[in-house]
Amino acid sequence: MRYEFRVTGTVSALLAEAFPELQKVTVPRQTLFFGTVMDEAHLHGLLSRFLDLGLRVEEMRRLPD
């Protein structure tokens, strides 16, 4: 499954390193992370990492395979 996560603001390269399995794209006022999510446990782990790092996920959506 591929997912996209839209995070508030610009995420630094250092913080982005916490998500090696995701690609990062910066757009105005947001940072997009996208990539393959292996299963529901992996998805919850990613969301926990965003939260633990103080990043606000504005939107999350599953992308077409």
C-alpha positions in Angstrom: 0.0 0.0 0.0 1.3 3.5 -0.8 0.4 6.4 1.4 0.9 10.2 1.4 1.2 12.2 4.6 0.8 16.0 4.5 2.6 17.6 7.4 2.3 21.2 8.6 5.3 23.4 7.7 8.7 22.6 6.4 10.4 19.6 7.9 14.1 19.8 8.2 16.4 17.2 6.6 17.4 16.0 10.1 13.8 15.3 11.1 13.1 13.7 7.7 15.8 11.2 8.4 13.5 9.7 11.0 11.4 8.4 8.0 14.0 6.6 5.8 11.2 4.5 4.1 9.4 7.7 2.9 10.3 10.2 0.2 10.0 13.9 1.1 8.7 16.8 -1.0 8.4 20.4 0.3 5.5 22.5 -1.0 4.2 25.8 0.2 3.4 25.6 4.0 3.6 21.8 4.0 5.9 18.8 3.6 4.7 15.7 1.9 5.9 12.3 2.8 5.0 9.4 0.6 6.0 5.7 0.2 5.1 2.1 0.8 3.5 1.1 4.0 3.8 -2.6 4.7 0.8 -3.2 7.0 -1.4 -1.6 9.6 1.3 -1.9 12.3 3.8 0.0 10.1 1.2 2.7 9.4 0.5 3.2 13.2 4.3 3.2 13.8 4.7 6.0 11.2 1.9 8.1 12.8 3.5 7.6 16.2 6.9 8.8 14.9 5.3 11.9 13.4 3.6 12.6 16.8 6.7 11.9 18.8 8.7 14.3 16.8 6.1 17.0 17.2 5.0 17.0 13.6 1.3 17.6 12.8 -0.2 15.4 10.1 -2.8 17.5 8.4 -3.9 14.8 6.0 -3.2 11.1 5.3 -4.4 9.2 2.3 -3.9 5.9 0.6 -2.5 6.3 -3.0 -3.5 4.1 -5.9 -1.2 1.1 -6.3 
